[in-house]
Amino acid sequence: MPRVEQTDWLETFVAVIDHGSFSGAARALHRAQSRVSTHVAALERALGGLLVDRSHRPIRPTELGTAFLPHARAVLAALERGVEAVDKHSGTPRGRVVIGCHPSVSAGFLPGVMAAVHDVHPFLRIELTEHTTPDLVSGIVSGRFHIAIHSLAADPPSDDLQSVHLWTERFVAIVPPGHPILDSCDGAHGAITPPALAEHPLIAVAQPGAAADPDTGSALQAWGLEIPLSWQSEQPQTVVNLARAGLGVGVLNALAAAVSDTTDMVVVPVGTLAEGRQVAVTRDRRMASSPSVEVVYQAILDATPPPGVRPARAASTGRALEGQDVGRRALTPRNGP
């Protein structure tokens, strides 16, 4: 019977598949790439076959790797539950919680949450992994994240997921001073009228080969516009810099713009708040309850939303989103910005 001598081998194999490369796994695990390669090779020798197809980019599992992957995840999850059981008994959470989120959320919201959790539970480890909207809910379903903070522009949450609406934020345009689109601003509200976007090249967040990120796509649909992006990037700062270079009008959600360097640029709202981005926190209700995940999930719910967004209004039922039911939870602001 094959003998897997180290759980590190399993952790490294799963990270290589999740991140699509040995270098990505090395960065995520804070290990040398040579050690990542050594771990995967050792696991392959123990199991007697190749687990990783190294000829493709991004890397993907072989048929054997696909068969073994859920078992590797199950072993790692069982070890985490064992640690959580000890933590629950001792009253000191020491588990690891992985949060998948948008880059704007990791920069503009989660640092305060993590600091608050660390003050009370210094041995609890929170890891962030940043993705665009399409990958976040799927990461919860596949078990890559314990918690996701994401836009509701993607598919509605399934019955297997528990989601809570946190806030709504407007979309904004980013342009150099004197750009002609600024002439279309509504004097009463200081916002650009959406039809004006159709007259200029658009720059927004999107994955390679995609027409637009679901966030931007849903906003364009709400505005009644069908405009292909002229330029795109997965990083909000790059969207700003492309606009700064004069390539068009950058369109971002307000939080992404707030955490980017927009020095010497004009940031102005587009459309209305009702047409903005709704952000939710989600976890998989099928997973066994974990004290560490509960601590972090509750800290996210209790945290003050970022400046410039509208917190979700209280609902009479106070229920979380279940499937397509949009229940909302009241958020009580704390002192501070």
TAVEN-V805027 format. One record per backbone hydrogen bond with DSSP energy under -0.5 kcal/mol. CO is the residue of the C=O (numbers start at 1). NH is the residue of the N-H. Records with the same first field share a line. If there is no record, write none. Layout:
CO=NH + NH
This chain:
2=4
3=5
6=9 + 10
7=11
8=12
9=13
10=14
11=15
12=16
13=17
14=18
15=19
16=20 + 21
20=59
21=25
22=26
23=27
24=28
25=29
26=30 + 31
32=36
33=37
34=38
35=39
36=40
37=41
38=42
39=43
40=44
41=45
42=46
43=47
44=48 + 49
51=62
52=54
53=56 + 60
60=53
62=66
63=67
64=68
65=69
66=70
68=71 + 72
69=73
70=74
71=75
72=76
73=77
74=78
75=79
76=80
77=81
78=82
79=83
80=84
81=85
82=86
83=87
84=88
85=89
86=90
87=91 + 92
95=125
97=99 + 127
98=100 + 146 + 147
99=129
100=149
101=131
102=106
103=107
104=108
105=109 + 110
109=112 + 113
110=114
111=115
112=116
113=117
114=118
115=119
116=120
117=120 + 121
121=124
124=126
125=97
127=99
129=101
132=135 + 136
133=136 + 137
134=138
135=139
136=140
137=141
138=142
139=143 + 144 + 145
140=143
146=284
147=100
148=150 + 282
149=102
150=280
151=154
158=161 + 323
160=285 + 286
161=163
162=283
163=321
164=281
165=329
166=312
167=279
168=310
169=277
170=254
171=270
172=252
173=268
174=250
175=266
176=179
179=182
180=183
181=184
182=185
184=193
185=187
186=189 + 190 + 191
191=186
192=271
193=196
194=197
195=198
196=199
197=200
201=249
202=230 + 231
203=251
204=233
205=213
207=210
211=229
213=217
214=218
215=219
216=220
217=221
218=222
219=223
220=225
221=224
231=204
233=206
235=238 + 239
236=240
237=241
238=242
239=243
240=244
241=245
242=247
243=246
248=250
249=203
250=174
252=172
253=257
254=258
255=259
257=260
260=262
262=265
264=177
265=267
266=175 + 268
268=173
269=192
270=171
272=275
273=276
277=169
278=152
279=166 + 167
280=150
281=164
282=148
283=162 + 285
284=287
290=294
291=295
292=296
293=297
294=298
295=299
296=300
297=301
298=302
299=303
306=309
309=311
310=168
321=163
322=325
324=326
325=322 + 327
327=165
328=315
331=333
